[in-house]
């Protein structure tokens, strides 16, 4: 049974909330709306009891949805309900950043739930899909080894784990790389060529993630790739939340360097519109490189770009 939790203050419940709940109810066998306290609201619009009443009336037409009050930690509520999925709505990048931070906090509170979450993901996608996970610095070294080994014992077949421990914990990265049954990718631990060299020399990761926006551009990225060639450490090319032009440069670098064996360039796919003419074509998981000179960028769609000096 696939159980999900939709937490929030719901003060009051809105049509947007109901839309998210309706879609979640079609994806999961059971969805619990968990009415919690928003600490940032000193004076709520409605009491929790009134919110509970309003929500019950609003969701009466959704048979597999329930609503409850809860005042503890979300991780505890998830464990109580046997839920592996948390449903959240994101309106803009501010919401996204806030939810990302909250997800990291929840990981740190109960890392064991990560095994259950990944088991649910593996069950949903089947055995033919590769799973790469990003711990985002949420674990300590011993936790990471224990959790990763549990995942493999359950047959989850994780291809690699990205940044399992805090970026500055080089010894922790070494420990996980040496003892875990899942290969380790260094991301936040690598901002500069010097960082990458330190990781490679100490054996603190199996792979290194190169991001142009993080390492300082193409020149530094080439330096990292060159060091990786010397030490025989394969690289992944990644990106931040970037649009097409900068990610194009990463595509060209990936094509030029054999040591870059993995690609995670989804930035343009996340953009609702593409105002750039020419360049690589990003179609979900497929990237088609332009055969035009340079990166193939020809300009902008007329009327879609405003210059600061206009």
C-alpha positions as MATLAB code, in Angstrom:
seq = 'XXXXXXXXXXXXXXXXXXXXXXXXXXXXXXXXXXXXXXXXXXXXXXXXXXXXXXXXXXXXXXXXXXXXXXXXXXXXXXXXXXXXXXXXXXXXXXXXXXXXXXXXXXXXXXXXXXXXXXXXXXXXXXXXXXXXXXXXXXXXXXXXXXXXXXXXXXXXXXXXXXXXXXXXXXXXXXXXXXXXXXXXXXXXXXXXXXXXXXXXXXXXXXXXXXXXXXXXXXXXXXXXXXXXXXXXXXXXXXXXXXXXXXXXXXXXXXXXXXXXXXXXXXXXXXXXXXXXXXXXXXXXXXXXXXXXXXXXXXXXXXXXXXXXXX';
ca = [
       0.000    0.000    0.000;
       1.440    3.360   -1.049;
       0.819    5.956    1.664;
       1.625    9.661    1.327;
       1.485   12.603    3.696;
       0.490   16.115    2.673;
       1.579   18.378    5.576;
       0.906   22.063    6.074;
      -0.823   24.661    8.207;
      -3.708   25.003    5.699;
      -4.724   28.340    7.222;
      -7.074   28.319    5.424;
      -7.338   25.488    2.903;
      -7.339   26.827   -0.664;
      -8.194   25.607   -4.154;
      -4.473   25.170   -4.717;
      -4.263   22.813   -1.749;
      -7.223   20.828   -3.053;
      -5.669   20.569   -6.509;
      -2.458   19.108   -5.069;
      -4.434   16.717   -2.857;
      -6.594   15.554   -5.770;
      -3.548   14.785   -7.889;
      -1.799   13.018   -5.007;
      -4.903   10.922   -4.360;
      -4.697    9.607   -7.912;
      -1.072    8.552   -7.373;
      -1.264    6.909   -3.956;
      -3.551    4.467   -2.157;
      -3.889    6.748    0.873;
      -3.110   10.421    1.473;
      -3.104   11.933    4.953;
      -3.432   15.703    5.209;
      -1.471   16.573    8.333;
      -2.498   19.910    9.876;
       0.543   21.277   11.686;
       1.623   24.487   13.377;
       3.347   27.172   11.302;
       5.777   28.744   13.789;
       6.204   31.801   11.549;
       2.532   32.710   11.992;
       2.146   34.211   15.456;
      -1.573   34.764   14.966;
      -3.256   32.115   12.768;
      -6.407   33.000   10.862;
      -8.276   29.929   12.144;
      -7.753   27.572   15.058;
      -6.502   24.080   14.280;
      -9.913   22.654   15.144;
     -11.675   25.024   12.735;
      -9.158   24.226    9.991;
      -9.783   20.528   10.575;
     -13.535   21.084   10.166;
     -13.093   23.103    6.962;
     -10.740   20.546    5.428;
     -13.021   17.607    6.217;
     -15.882   19.321    4.407;
     -13.620   20.234    1.466;
     -12.170   16.749    0.921;
     -15.313   14.708    1.536;
     -15.446   13.809   -2.168;
     -11.961   12.228   -2.111;
     -12.432    8.722   -0.641;
      -8.766    7.886   -0.025;
      -7.900   11.155    1.764;
      -8.036   11.836    5.489;
      -7.071   14.802    7.637;
      -5.575   14.802   11.134;
      -3.962   17.220   13.582;
      -0.367   16.611   14.616;
       1.981   18.701   16.742;
       5.202   16.673   16.651;
       7.930   16.103   14.067;
       6.863   15.252   10.532;
       9.314   12.330   10.522;
       7.517   10.884   13.563;
       4.140   11.245   11.867;
       5.473    9.517    8.738;
       6.717    6.616   10.835;
       3.390    6.455   12.691;
       1.446    6.158    9.434;
       3.934    3.951    7.619;
       4.280    6.627    4.932;
       7.257    6.866    2.590;
       6.134    9.854    0.509;
       5.728   13.522    1.477;
       3.690   15.678   -0.900;
       4.395   19.416   -1.055;
       3.319   22.237   -3.356;
       5.914   24.628   -4.785;
       4.816   27.975   -6.224;
       8.169   29.602   -6.962;
      11.920   29.348   -6.342;
      11.547   30.777   -2.836;
       9.219   27.901   -1.981;
      11.606   25.456   -3.639;
      14.574   26.636   -1.564;
      12.531   26.472    1.645;
      11.279   22.957    0.888;
      14.779   21.786   -0.028;
      16.077   22.936    3.353;
      13.168   21.232    5.109;
      13.817   18.003    3.210;
      17.424   18.056    4.396;
      16.280   18.573    7.994;
      13.863   15.639    7.750;
      16.639   13.449    6.370;
      18.838   14.297    9.326;
      16.075   13.618   11.878;
      15.415   10.044   10.763;
      17.872    8.755    8.159;
      16.386    5.260    8.382;
      13.291    6.554    6.579;
      15.493    7.138    3.528;
      15.735    3.367    3.057;
      11.945    3.066    3.077;
      11.580    5.993    0.655;
      14.050    4.497   -1.806;
      12.343    1.121   -1.534;
       9.072    2.810   -2.517;
      10.787    4.526   -5.456;
      12.359    1.275   -6.652;
       8.995   -0.477   -6.449;
       7.368    2.308   -8.475;
       9.939    2.498  -11.292;
      10.879   -1.166  -11.554;
      14.279   -2.827  -11.798;
      15.313   -1.541  -15.231;
      15.735    2.101  -14.122;
      19.035    3.261  -12.625;
      18.756    5.051   -9.288;
      21.222    7.765   -8.304;
      20.672    9.383   -4.930;
      21.802   12.714   -3.491;
      22.052   12.784    0.300;
      22.878   16.514    0.218;
      25.278   16.229    3.180;
      22.504   14.838    5.424;
      24.315   11.917    7.093;
      27.430   11.335    9.128;
      29.951    8.784    7.893;
      28.798    5.774    9.923;
      25.140    6.523    9.212;
      25.898    6.709    5.506;
      27.643    3.328    5.410;
      24.867    1.667    7.407;
      22.041    3.155    5.316;
      23.711    2.511    1.956;
      24.441   -1.098    2.903;
      20.796   -1.531    3.953;
      19.669   -0.196    0.584;
      21.849   -2.674   -1.268;
      20.787   -5.560    0.990;
      17.180   -4.780    0.015;
      18.146   -5.032   -3.641;
      17.595   -1.340   -4.413;
      20.640   -1.345   -6.722;
      21.864    2.237   -6.200;
      24.279    3.352   -8.931;
      25.987    5.936   -6.696;
      25.363    8.326   -3.816;
      26.117   12.026   -4.119;
      27.670   13.917   -1.185;
      26.656   11.597    1.682;
      28.355   13.676    4.419;
      29.050   17.402    5.022;
      31.275   18.996    2.394;
      34.118   19.827    4.790;
      34.253   16.303    6.254;
      37.024   14.890    4.071;
      37.736   12.043    6.494;
      34.051   11.171    6.468;
      34.042   11.058    2.669;
      37.077    8.766    2.782;
      35.373    6.486    5.304;
      32.193    6.148    3.229;
      34.135    5.591    0.004;
      36.204    2.830    1.586;
      33.457    1.042    3.515;
      30.121    1.533    1.738;
      28.822   -0.864   -0.883;
      27.691    2.094   -3.058;
      30.120    4.303   -5.043;
      30.476    7.911   -3.830;
      30.238   11.102   -5.905;
      31.761   14.305   -4.474;
      29.719   17.442   -5.226;
      29.666   20.172   -2.554;
      33.158   19.038   -1.523;
      34.462   20.230   -4.903;
      34.341   23.954   -5.622;
      37.814   24.476   -7.058;
      40.516   22.487   -8.861;
      42.389   22.376   -5.527;
      39.349   20.777   -3.866;
      39.089   18.205   -6.638;
      42.804   17.403   -6.427;
      42.503   16.884   -2.664;
      39.584   14.488   -3.154;
      41.456   12.514   -5.799;
      44.750   12.337   -3.901;
      43.104   11.099   -0.699;
      40.663    8.694   -2.329;
      37.723   10.511   -0.743;
      35.323    9.755   -3.617;
      34.894    7.408   -6.555;
      33.609   10.182   -8.850;
      33.756   13.981   -8.967;
      30.899   16.249  -10.039;
      31.975   19.194  -12.219;
      29.635   22.194  -12.344;
      30.776   25.222  -14.330;
      28.837   27.714  -12.213;
      30.301   26.255   -9.037;
      33.935   25.758  -10.002;
      34.419   29.096  -11.784;
      33.830   28.377  -15.441;
      35.282   26.368  -18.298;
      38.959   26.969  -17.465;
      38.676   25.556  -13.946;
      36.440   22.762  -15.192;
      39.148   21.773  -17.677;
      41.704   21.789  -14.851;
      39.524   19.438  -12.808;
      39.015   17.159  -15.815;
      42.769   17.103  -16.484;
      43.503   16.121  -12.881;
      40.849   13.429  -13.122;
      42.561   12.016  -16.216;
      45.849   11.800  -14.311;
      44.296   10.040  -11.284;
      41.832    7.949  -13.288;
      38.788    9.350  -11.488;
      35.676    9.485  -13.661;
      33.619   12.674  -13.594;
      30.012   13.687  -13.918;
      29.074   17.001  -15.519;
      26.246   18.714  -13.656;
      24.567   22.084  -13.474;
      22.817   24.419  -11.074;
      19.404   25.961  -11.784;
      20.670   27.419  -15.056;
      19.196   28.266  -18.429;
      20.343   27.051  -21.812;
      23.443   29.127  -22.629;
      25.597   28.149  -19.656;
      24.461   24.516  -19.787;
      25.426   24.466  -23.490;
      29.007   25.064  -22.443;
      28.784   22.073  -20.093;
      27.450   19.931  -22.954;
      30.422   20.880  -25.138;
      32.836   20.056  -22.316;
      31.218   16.657  -21.787;
      31.629   15.882  -25.485;
      35.281   16.914  -25.429;
      36.428   14.927  -22.391;
      36.217   11.120  -22.212;
      36.833   11.235  -18.455;
      33.337   12.744  -18.126;
      31.239    9.578  -18.216;
      28.025   10.796  -16.590;
      25.743   13.727  -17.408;
      23.215   15.542  -15.207;
      22.268   18.627  -17.214;
      18.572   19.097  -16.512;
      18.560   22.880  -15.962;
      17.002   23.825  -19.326;
      14.382   21.085  -19.003;
      13.154   22.730  -15.787;
      12.594   26.068  -17.546;
       9.005   26.693  -18.626;
      10.139   28.490  -21.822;
      13.219   28.511  -24.039;
      14.060   31.976  -25.395;
      17.415   30.959  -26.902;
      17.800   30.364  -30.631;
      20.166   27.574  -31.616;
      22.477   25.553  -29.441;
      21.893   22.094  -28.048;
      18.368   20.729  -27.905;
      17.260   19.483  -24.474;
      14.440   16.952  -24.757;
      13.915   15.299  -21.369;
      16.818   12.818  -21.028;
      18.064   13.369  -24.597;
      20.517   16.149  -25.510;
      21.274   16.802  -29.188;
      24.398   18.870  -29.804;
      24.308   21.570  -32.476;
      26.669   21.210  -35.461;
      26.821   24.999  -35.914;
      30.065   26.887  -35.114;
      30.941   27.305  -31.436;
      28.105   26.350  -29.138;
      25.618   27.003  -31.917;
      23.876   29.853  -30.074;
      22.325   32.203  -32.661;
      20.541   34.739  -30.474;
      17.298   35.304  -28.600;
      13.667   34.963  -29.582;
      12.569   38.516  -30.574;
      10.648   40.355  -27.891;
      11.388   37.807  -25.185;
      14.538   39.327  -23.667;
      14.817   42.747  -22.002;
      18.280   44.294  -21.672;
      19.123   46.231  -18.526;
      20.128   49.368  -20.433;
      16.906   49.505  -22.492;
];
